[in-house]
């Protein structure tokens, strides 16, 4: 059995625990910026899997 309040962290709670308050939002912002910058490359890569 898990003590959900003290032993299980997911999503924002997990990342903010590791990196401090705001770490989860910072991580999301990084993924968004990279996704926008590499959009064409990402689309090209995944186009191989469209059937």
Secondary structure as UniProt FT lines:
FT   HELIX           4..7
FT   HELIX           11..19
FT   TURN            21..22
FT   HELIX           23..37
FT   HELIX           39..47
FT   TURN            48..49
//
